[in-house]
Amino acid sequence: MQWYDPLRKFMLLKNIECTIPSPLLAFELIITPELEYPLLCVGATRKPMRLNLININSGATWFHSDELEACVGGSNTVIPRPERLHTLRAVHQLNKDAVLVCHDNVVDIIPVLPAALEAARWRDDERRRGKLLSRIEFNFNIDSILCLADSVLAFHRHGVQGRSLRNADGRSPGVAHIAQQYTIQ
């Protein structure tokens, strides 16, 4: 639905029919400047780490993030593969190019678009790449995660631990005082 100002009400713009996995471990809108409507992330796969996406922009209702190039503008449908990441805790878009995927005791930061489209997008501005870590590991299984501007807070049963998204030592101006683990008793 979208707000339509001349009539001063919400209007139904598009209605799509798709299959949602059960159990639904993620439901996150992924926004890309190249597409009119956002992509809907409904899960992830482990090897290789990629997103299971529903494309509202075309006839392709299910595909993996590395198959976006084949699906954009086409009407092909990709059948989901069985290697779902069942320990998925959260999916969060950090910026237009990176998505945080939290599972087990790991936070993976993966590109929104597949490598071929990503290379075309960054052809003119190579200096923006590589600012975020690709993986952050914790010494506990993560129950939930909170994304801040340049760091993440990982919550577990007995406490919370903060880590920087930019460097491996866990130190960040925003969470310097949270770089150690706190336990709730």
N, C-alpha and C positions, 0 to 999 in steps of 0.2 A: 504494500500500500504506500501511497505517496500523497503528500499534501498538495491539493490543487487549489491555488489561491483564488482564481475567479469565482469558483463555487464555494469557497471557504469550507472545504471538507476534504477528508481523505478519500482517494479513489483507488480502486483495485486496478493495478497496471498489468500484472502478470500472474498467472496461476500455473504452476508446474506440477506435474505428477512424477514422483520418484520413489525409489525404494530406500528406506533408511535402515541401517544395520541395527540389530538388537543384540546386546544392549548398546544404547547410544552413549559412547564414552566422551564425545566431543561435539559441540555445536557452536562453531565460531565462524563469523563472517570474515573473509579475507578480501581486502580491498586492493585492487590493482588499478593504476591509472589508465591502462590500456583497455579495460573493459567497462561497459556501461553499468552493469550490476555487479555486486560482489560475488565471489565464489563462496560456497558453503563447505566448510571443513567438517566432516562427520567421523573422522578417525585418522589413523596413521598406520603405516606398516614399518616393520623393524629393519629388515635387510633388503635393500638399502632403505634408509629412513626417508620416507616420503609421505605426503598427505593424501588422504582419500577425499576427493572434492566432488561437489555437485555443482555443475555449471548452469546458472540460471540464464546465461546469455545466449545459449544455443541449444540445439537438440540433444547434445551430449549430456546425459544426466549423471553419469558416474565415471570418474577417471582418476588417475593418479597425477600428482603434480608434475611429473616428468612427461606426461602425455598431453599437457595443455597445448603444446604447439600443434599437435595433430587435430585437436578438438576445436580450437578457436576458429570460428567461421564455418566449421563443418557440422555434420549432423550425425556423426558416428557415435555409437554408444559402446563403452568399454565395460566389460563384465568385471565385477570386483574380484580380486584375488583373495585367497583364504588366509594369507599370512598377516592378519590383523594384529596390531599391538594391543594386547588385552590389558596391559598394565598402565595404559595411558591415564595421566592425571589431569593434564591441561594442555591446551593449545592457545597461544596468544600471539597476535601480530605485533611485533616490536616497531616496525616501520614499513615503508612500502616494499622493502626488499627482503626482510627477514621475519621468520616465524619461530617462536620458541615452542618446543615440544617437550613436555615434562613427562617422564615415565620412570618407574623403579626408583633408583637413586641418582638419576641422570637428567640433566637439562641439555637438550640438543638445540642448536640454533641453525636452522636450515633456510635456504633461499625460498622465497615465495614461488618464483618461476623456475623452470628447468634451466639447465646450464646454457642451452642454445639461445633461448630468449633472453636470459640474463646477460650473456655476452653482448648481444645486440643492443640492449638497453644501456649498458655501461661503456660502450665503445668510445664515447667522447669524454667520459669522466672516470678514469681509472683510479683516481686517488680516494674515492669514497669506499672502495672495497676493503675488506679485511679489518674493519674497525672492531667488530664483535668477535668474541671467542666462538668456536664451533661446538664446544662441549664443556660442560661443567659437571663434575662428579662430586657427590656428597657421600658421607660415610654412614648414611641412614636412608631408609626408604622414605620418599617424600609423600606426605599426605595431601598437601595443597601448596600452592605457590602464589606469591604476590609479585608482580612485575612493577618495578619503579623505573625512573628515567634512565639510570645507568647501572642498575643492579637488580637482583632478585632476592626475595626472602623465601626460603624453603621451610615449611612447617612440618614437624613430625609430632609423634604422640606426646613427647615430653619437652618440646621446645621449638626453637627457631634458629636458623643460621642464615646469614646474608653473604652473598658473593657478588663481586663485580662482573658485569657483562663484558668489560673492556680488557681486563688483565687477569692473569691466572693466579695471582697471589691473594685474591679475595679482598684487596684493599680498594676502596672507592671513596671519594669525598663525601658521598651521600650516606654510606654505610660503614665508615671507618670504625665507628664504635660498635658495630654489630658483626665484625669480622670473626669474632669468636662465637661459640655456641652457648646459648642460654637454656637452662633447664628449668621447667616449671615443676615445683614439688607440691 
